[in-house]
Amino acid sequence: MQKILIIHSEEGNIAEIARGIAEGARGNGHQVDLISTGERSKMVTFFPYDLILAGSPTRGFFKGKIAGDIGPFLSECKRTAGKTAIAFVTPRAFATTKALKLLMGELEKLGCIVKNFASLKNRKEAVSFGQQL
């Protein structure tokens, strides 16, 4: 059993994707905590978690961007160095790969080791992805 933290943006439908991942992971016996970037009042530390997931909707059509709230939220997290992480986004035309790279870069800036990434378009895919954690 792993202790997993899923952080997701307040923008787009990424919260539904995050809940799907959590459902799949819990089905395998993992303990999962979900945090939205809107929960700025509480300090977030990565210390007690075995795995960190960060999610953002893909913004833009060609150039690919991540939600404006995810980077600042992640930068306020504590005890991040050396933690295993996964980035996930919602797909959007040609922008998906660039958005994934940007989100992975945000995690790597914190010292996280990004082991995996995913582009998930709906809850069904998210549950399946969570079951593989």
N, CA, C and O of each residue as an XYZ file, in Angstrom:
532
protein
N       0.843     -1.186      0.000
C       0.000      0.000      0.000
C       0.884      1.244      0.000
O       1.804      1.373      0.807
N       0.588      2.142     -0.910
C       1.295      3.415     -0.990
C       0.408      4.533     -0.449
O      -0.820      4.450     -0.470
N       1.066      5.569      0.030
C       0.342      6.776      0.400
C       0.562      7.760     -0.748
O       1.696      8.129     -1.054
N      -0.533      8.178     -1.375
C      -0.466      8.977     -2.600
C      -1.131     10.330     -2.388
O      -2.188     10.426     -1.764
N      -0.500     11.371     -2.916
C      -1.064     12.721     -2.909
C      -1.338     13.125     -4.347
O      -0.449     13.074     -5.197
N      -2.579     13.530     -4.616
C      -2.945     14.029     -5.942
C      -3.281     15.507     -5.811
O      -4.203     15.880     -5.086
N      -2.528     16.344     -6.515
C      -2.760     17.789     -6.543
C      -3.313     18.119     -7.917
O      -2.767     17.686     -8.932
N      -4.398     18.887     -7.954
C      -4.975     19.242     -9.244
C      -5.354     20.713     -9.289
O      -5.647     21.332     -8.267
N      -5.339     21.249    -10.485
C      -5.728     22.628    -10.732
C      -7.221     22.805    -10.486
O      -7.991     21.845    -10.516
N      -7.608     24.034    -10.247
C      -9.029     24.374    -10.118
C      -9.661     24.573    -11.496
O     -10.886     24.591    -11.620
N      -8.840     24.720    -12.516
C      -9.329     25.027    -13.856
C      -9.738     23.770    -14.616
O      -9.244     22.675    -14.347
N     -10.645     23.948    -15.566
C     -11.045     22.859    -16.453
C     -11.705     21.710    -15.726
O     -12.207     21.870    -14.613
N     -11.702     20.539    -16.367
C     -12.334     19.353    -15.777
C     -11.315     18.417    -15.145
O     -11.579     17.226    -14.983
N     -10.159     18.946    -14.791
C      -9.089     18.109    -14.245
C      -9.451     17.534    -12.871
O      -8.924     16.489    -12.489
N     -10.335     18.194    -12.126
C     -10.754     17.670    -10.820
C     -11.451     16.316    -10.982
O     -11.255     15.412    -10.171
N     -12.256     16.185    -12.021
C     -12.947     14.919    -12.286
C     -11.936     13.826    -12.630
O     -12.095     12.680    -12.211
N     -10.910     14.173    -13.382
C      -9.848     13.221    -13.728
C      -9.110     12.803    -12.451
O      -8.842     11.619    -12.248
N      -8.786     13.768    -11.598
C      -8.088     13.472    -10.343
C      -8.908     12.538     -9.454
O      -8.363     11.615     -8.850
N     -10.205     12.777     -9.376
C     -11.077     11.896     -8.581
C     -11.103     10.481     -9.175
O     -11.161      9.501     -8.433
N     -11.061     10.376    -10.488
C     -11.015      9.058    -11.129
C      -9.732      8.309    -10.816
O      -9.760      7.109    -10.542
N      -8.604      9.014    -10.855
C      -7.329      8.388    -10.502
C      -7.379      7.902     -9.057
O      -6.966      6.784     -8.751
N      -7.893      8.762     -8.170
C      -7.995      8.406     -6.753
C      -8.865      7.157     -6.571
O      -8.520      6.264     -5.797
N      -9.978      7.101     -7.276
C     -10.871      5.941     -7.184
C     -10.147      4.663     -7.583
O     -10.237      3.651     -6.888
N      -9.433      4.707     -8.694
C      -8.701      3.533     -9.160
C      -7.613      3.111     -8.190
O      -7.438      1.921     -7.929
N      -6.878      4.080     -7.653
C      -5.799      3.773     -6.704
C      -6.354      3.214     -5.397
O      -5.794      2.277     -4.827
N      -7.450      3.791     -4.928
C      -8.067      3.282     -3.680
C      -8.568      1.851     -3.865
O      -8.544      1.046     -2.934
N      -9.020      1.550     -5.073
C      -9.473      0.197     -5.366
C      -8.367     -0.833     -5.228
O      -8.642     -2.016     -5.023
N      -7.126     -0.400     -5.338
C      -5.969     -1.281     -5.162
C      -5.401     -1.212     -3.755
O      -4.320     -1.738     -3.489
N      -6.135     -0.560     -2.849
C      -5.709     -0.515     -1.453
C      -4.792      0.629     -1.072
O      -4.306      0.672      0.058
N      -4.540      1.562     -1.988
C      -3.678      2.700     -1.670
C      -4.463      3.748     -0.884
O      -5.675      3.891     -1.044
N      -3.749      4.469     -0.040
C      -4.346      5.601      0.669
C      -4.103      6.836     -0.187
O      -2.963      7.113     -0.562
N      -5.161      7.580     -0.501
C      -5.050      8.713     -1.419
C      -5.623      9.972     -0.783
O      -6.722      9.956     -0.228
N      -4.866     11.061     -0.868
C      -5.340     12.386     -0.479
C      -5.419     13.246     -1.729
O      -4.499     13.249     -2.547
N      -6.518     13.975     -1.875
C      -6.724     14.892     -2.998
C      -6.635     16.326     -2.492
O      -7.236     16.673     -1.475
N      -5.881     17.155     -3.209
C      -5.786     18.569     -2.851
C      -5.956     19.400     -4.116
O      -5.339     19.128     -5.146
N      -6.797     20.408     -4.017
C      -7.012     21.353     -5.111
C      -6.110     22.566     -4.896
O      -5.776     22.906     -3.761
N      -5.722     23.209     -5.980
C      -4.904     24.416     -5.853
C      -5.650     25.543     -5.158
O      -5.035     26.528     -4.750
N      -6.943     25.417     -5.018
C      -7.735     26.407     -4.299
C      -7.573     26.319     -2.789
O      -8.026     27.202     -2.062
N      -6.934     25.262     -2.317
C      -6.726     25.067     -0.883
C      -5.402     25.678     -0.438
O      -4.569     24.986      0.147
N      -5.203     26.938     -0.702
C      -3.939     27.612     -0.394
C      -3.724     27.861      1.090
O      -2.592     28.097      1.513
N      -4.771     27.815      1.881
C      -4.636     28.143      3.291
C      -3.893     27.057      4.077
O      -3.368     27.331      5.156
N      -3.845     25.842      3.554
C      -3.146     24.799      4.293
C      -1.786     24.518      3.681
O      -1.632     24.462      2.461
N      -0.796     24.342      4.561
C       0.547     24.042      4.103
C       0.602     22.588      3.625
O       0.095     21.688      4.296
N       1.207     22.372      2.489
C       1.298     21.032      1.927
C       2.749     20.583      1.967
O       3.643     21.264      1.462
N       2.966     19.426      2.576
C       4.297     18.828      2.583
C       4.224     17.471      1.896
O       3.272     16.716      2.095
N       5.222     17.169      1.095
C       5.267     15.898      0.386
C       5.831     14.780      1.262
O       5.785     13.612      0.877
N       6.361     15.125      2.437
C       7.090     14.178      3.286
C       6.365     12.850      3.530
O       6.977     11.797      3.348
N       5.088     12.853      3.933
C       4.478     11.554      4.276
C       4.044     10.708      3.076
O       3.517      9.611      3.260
N       4.253     11.190      1.871
C       3.720     10.494      0.690
C       4.800      9.714     -0.058
O       5.956     10.130     -0.142
N       4.381      8.572     -0.596
C       5.271      7.746     -1.417
C       5.256      8.187     -2.874
O       6.233      7.993     -3.597
N       4.142      8.782     -3.304
C       3.965      9.167     -4.699
C       3.136     10.440     -4.774
O       2.126     10.580     -4.084
N       3.575     11.369     -5.620
C       2.888     12.638     -5.829
C       2.407     12.679     -7.273
O       3.171     12.382     -8.190
N       1.144     13.044     -7.480
C       0.627     13.275     -8.823
C       0.175     14.717     -8.912
O      -0.457     15.236     -7.991
N       0.497     15.365    -10.019
C       0.069     16.749    -10.248
C      -0.641     16.812    -11.590
O      -0.158     16.281    -12.590
N      -1.816     17.482    -11.596
C      -2.611     17.526    -12.810
C      -3.055     18.915    -13.190
O      -3.342     19.754    -12.336
N      -3.108     19.146    -14.499
C      -3.521     20.431    -15.047
C      -4.250     20.203    -16.365
O      -3.930     19.271    -17.102
N      -5.228     21.051    -16.660
C      -5.785     20.994    -18.012
C      -4.752     21.566    -18.981
O      -3.923     22.392    -18.601
N      -4.810     21.127    -20.216
C      -3.941     21.686    -21.248
C      -4.578     22.963    -21.766
O      -5.761     22.980    -22.106
N      -3.804     24.019    -21.825
C      -4.262     25.306    -22.335
C      -3.579     25.578    -23.673
O      -2.457     25.130    -23.909
N      -4.260     26.309    -24.536
C      -3.702     26.613    -25.853
C      -4.047     25.521    -26.844
O      -4.557     24.464    -26.473
N      -3.766     25.785    -28.093
C      -4.076     24.822    -29.140
C      -2.809     24.230    -29.750
O      -2.741     23.027    -30.004
N      -1.805     25.080    -29.987
C      -0.547     24.613    -30.569
C       0.605     24.658    -29.577
O       1.360     23.693    -29.463
N       0.748     25.764    -28.861
C       1.929     25.964    -28.022
C       1.862     25.231    -26.689
O       2.909     24.932    -26.116
N       0.720     24.941    -26.192
C       0.578     24.160    -24.972
C       1.029     24.875    -23.718
O       2.198     25.237    -23.580
N       0.116     25.070    -22.827
C       0.405     25.687    -21.536
C      -0.342     24.902    -20.474
O      -1.259     24.135    -20.767
N       0.076     25.114    -19.226
C      -0.634     24.512    -18.103
C      -1.414     25.605    -17.391
O      -1.197     26.792    -17.636
N      -2.311     25.209    -16.520
C      -3.119     26.170    -15.764
C      -2.217     27.092    -14.954
O      -1.175     26.679    -14.445
N      -2.637     28.343    -14.847
C      -1.836     29.336    -14.145
C      -1.742     29.128    -12.643
O      -0.885     29.727    -11.994
N      -2.602     28.293    -12.077
C      -2.588     28.112    -10.622
C      -1.711     26.961    -10.141
O      -1.397     26.897     -8.952
N      -1.309     26.056    -11.020
C      -0.589     24.862    -10.573
C       0.870     25.154    -10.210
O       1.357     24.659     -9.193
N       1.567     25.942    -11.015
C       2.973     26.259    -10.731
C       3.160     26.971     -9.397
O       3.957     26.524     -8.573
N       2.438     28.078     -9.163
C       2.568     28.764     -7.879
C       2.198     27.881     -6.684
O       2.833     27.967     -5.634
N       1.182     27.041     -6.836
C       0.796     26.156     -5.736
C       1.926     25.173     -5.431
O       2.295     24.991     -4.271
N       2.473     24.543     -6.464
C       3.552     23.580     -6.257
C       4.774     24.230     -5.615
O       5.437     23.622     -4.776
N       5.069     25.464     -6.010
C       6.259     26.141     -5.471
C       6.145     26.412     -3.971
O       7.159     26.637     -3.311
N       4.932     26.395     -3.425
C       4.724     26.612     -1.996
C       4.767     25.312     -1.188
O       4.736     25.355      0.042
N       4.836     24.173     -1.852
C       4.872     22.891     -1.155
C       6.239     22.683     -0.511
O       7.249     23.197     -0.991
N       6.254     21.929      0.571
C       7.473     21.682      1.347
C       7.906     20.231      1.229
O       7.113     19.352      0.891
N       9.200     19.996      1.520
C       9.810     18.666      1.567
C       9.556     17.875      0.280
O       9.073     16.743      0.303
N       9.894     18.506     -0.828
C       9.599     17.954     -2.148
C      10.756     17.169     -2.771
O      10.526     16.305     -3.617
N      11.970     17.453     -2.372
C      13.149     16.874     -3.022
C      13.181     15.356     -2.893
O      12.974     14.796     -1.816
N      13.445     14.716     -4.014
C      13.597     13.274     -4.048
C      12.306     12.478     -4.105
O      12.347     11.249     -4.140
N      11.172     13.141     -4.116
C       9.892     12.433     -4.153
C       9.568     11.961     -5.571
O       9.834     12.667     -6.543
N       9.001     10.781     -5.677
C       8.576     10.236     -6.955
C       7.281     10.930     -7.368
O       6.366     11.087     -6.560
N       7.212     11.344     -8.635
C       6.060     12.117     -9.099
C       5.582     11.647    -10.467
O       6.311     11.025    -11.239
N       4.322     11.977    -10.726
C       3.682     11.712    -12.014
C       2.926     12.978    -12.412
O       2.250     13.587    -11.584
N       3.041     13.367    -13.670
C       2.303     14.517    -14.197
C       1.164     13.999    -15.072
O       1.329     13.026    -15.809
N       0.001     14.661    -14.984
C      -1.103     14.293    -15.873
C      -1.831     15.545    -16.337
O      -1.970     16.522    -15.602
N      -2.293     15.482    -17.585
C      -3.022     16.596    -18.200
C      -4.209     16.038    -18.973
O      -4.312     14.834    -19.208
N      -5.097     16.939    -19.360
C      -6.157     16.568    -20.285
C      -5.657     16.877    -21.693
O      -4.990     17.893    -21.886
N      -5.955     16.042    -22.673
C      -5.436     16.264    -24.027
C      -6.115     17.428    -24.736
O      -7.291     17.718    -24.517
N      -5.334     18.086    -25.595
C      -5.885     19.166    -26.414
C      -5.032     19.322    -27.671
O      -3.956     19.918    -27.642
N      -5.525     18.786    -28.744
C      -4.905     18.896    -30.070
C      -3.393     18.742    -30.020
O      -2.884     17.737    -29.524
N      -2.678     19.732    -30.530
C      -1.221     19.659    -30.638
C      -0.507     20.135    -29.378
O       0.720     20.063    -29.307
N      -1.234     20.611    -28.402
C      -0.647     21.246    -27.220
C      -0.341     20.269    -26.083
O       0.347     20.642    -25.133
N      -0.823     19.053    -26.153
C      -0.727     18.112    -25.035
C       0.708     17.826    -24.614
O       1.028     17.906    -23.428
N       1.573     17.497    -25.560
C       2.955     17.149    -25.239
C       3.680     18.316    -24.573
O       4.392     18.122    -23.587
N       3.508     19.503    -25.094
C       4.144     20.689    -24.517
C       3.642     20.940    -23.091
O       4.433     21.268    -22.206
N       2.341     20.788    -22.863
C       1.781     20.978    -21.517
C       2.352     19.943    -20.544
O       2.691     20.283    -19.411
N       2.460     18.705    -20.972
C       3.049     17.670    -20.112
C       4.486     18.016    -19.753
O       4.884     17.880    -18.596
N       5.265     18.461    -20.726
C       6.660     18.835    -20.460
C       6.744     19.993    -19.474
O       7.611     20.004    -18.600
N       5.851     20.965    -19.609
C       5.849     22.097    -18.680
C       5.512     21.650    -17.260
O       6.150     22.089    -16.303
N       4.524     20.791    -17.121
C       4.138     20.310    -15.802
C       5.235     19.442    -15.191
O       5.513     19.545    -13.996
N       5.849     18.602    -15.989
C       6.965     17.796    -15.497
C       8.106     18.705    -15.059
O       8.770     18.432    -14.059
N       8.335     19.784    -15.802
C       9.371     20.750    -15.439
C       9.098     21.411    -14.101
O      10.022     21.644    -13.322
N       7.827     21.717    -13.825
C       7.462     22.301    -12.524
C       7.793     21.340    -11.386
O       8.298     21.755    -10.343
N       7.510     20.072    -11.586
C       7.814     19.067    -10.565
C       9.320     18.881    -10.403
O       9.816     18.744     -9.284
N      10.038     18.876    -11.509
C      11.490     18.707    -11.450
C      12.179     19.889    -10.783
O      13.206     19.713    -10.127
N      11.631     21.093    -10.938
C      12.182     22.272    -10.247
C      12.167     22.085     -8.736
O      13.014     22.629     -8.027
N      11.211     21.322     -8.252
C      11.086     21.064     -6.817
C      12.013     19.949     -6.342
O      12.122     19.691     -5.143
N      12.671     19.298     -7.277
C      13.539     18.182     -6.927
C      12.842     16.839     -6.990
O      13.409     15.830     -6.571
N      11.632     16.806     -7.503
C      10.901     15.550     -7.656
C      11.492     14.742     -8.806
O      12.069     15.295     -9.743
N      11.339     13.442     -8.717
C      11.778     12.548     -9.779
C      10.527     12.108    -10.537
O       9.745     11.299    -10.038
N      10.346     12.639    -11.730
C       9.144     12.345    -12.513
C       9.337     11.000    -13.209
O      10.164     10.864    -14.110
N       8.563     10.018    -12.777
C       8.694      8.647    -13.281
C       7.703      8.312    -14.376
O       7.903      7.363    -15.133
N       6.626      9.093    -14.462
C       5.598      8.756    -15.430
C       4.797     10.006    -15.759
O       4.887     11.013    -15.056
N       4.020      9.939    -16.817
C       3.146     11.039    -17.216
C       1.992     10.448    -18.005
O       2.084      9.344    -18.542
N       0.901     11.207    -18.065
C      -0.266     10.691    -18.785
C      -1.122     11.828    -19.301
O      -1.177     12.909    -18.715
N      -1.782     11.561    -20.403
C      -2.802     12.439    -20.952
C      -4.110     11.662    -20.840
O      -4.299     10.643    -21.504
N      -5.008     12.158    -19.991
C      -6.235     11.428    -19.681
C      -7.442     12.253    -20.088
O      -7.599     13.386    -19.633
N      -8.300     11.699    -20.941
C      -9.401     12.501    -21.472
C     -10.717     12.344    -20.728
O     -11.605     13.184    -20.874
N     -10.866     11.281    -19.929
C     -12.134     11.111    -19.217
C     -11.940     10.299    -17.941
O     -10.861      9.771    -17.673
N     -13.003     10.218    -17.175
C     -12.949      9.525    -15.877
C     -12.596      8.047    -16.038
O     -11.840      7.506    -15.231
N     -13.123      7.397    -17.052
C     -12.847      5.972    -17.271
C     -11.349      5.733    -17.451
O     -10.793      4.817    -16.846
N     -10.695      6.545    -18.275
C      -9.244      6.434    -18.459
C      -8.515      6.715    -17.156
O      -7.517      6.066    -16.842
N      -9.019      7.689    -16.392
C      -8.387      8.066    -15.130
C      -8.458      6.929    -14.112
O      -7.477      6.653    -13.422
N      -9.604      6.273    -14.014
C      -9.754      5.148    -13.087
C      -8.787      4.034    -13.471
O      -8.121      3.460    -12.610
N      -8.713      3.732    -14.756
C      -7.802      2.699    -15.244
C      -6.350      3.062    -14.932
O      -5.573      2.200    -14.521
N      -5.980      4.323    -15.122
C      -4.627      4.778    -14.807
C      -4.360      4.629    -13.302
O      -3.287      4.175    -12.904
N      -5.324      5.006    -12.477
C      -5.177      4.891    -11.028
C      -5.012      3.457    -10.573
O      -4.302      3.195     -9.603
N      -5.654      2.525    -11.256
C      -5.541      1.104    -10.912
C      -4.143      0.563    -11.179
O      -3.753     -0.454    -10.605
N      -3.384      1.235    -12.048
C      -2.038      0.790    -12.396
C      -0.967      1.343    -11.459
O       0.204      0.982    -11.576
N      -1.356      2.207    -10.542
C      -0.368      2.809     -9.628
C       0.090      1.804     -8.585
O       0.917      2.131     -7.734
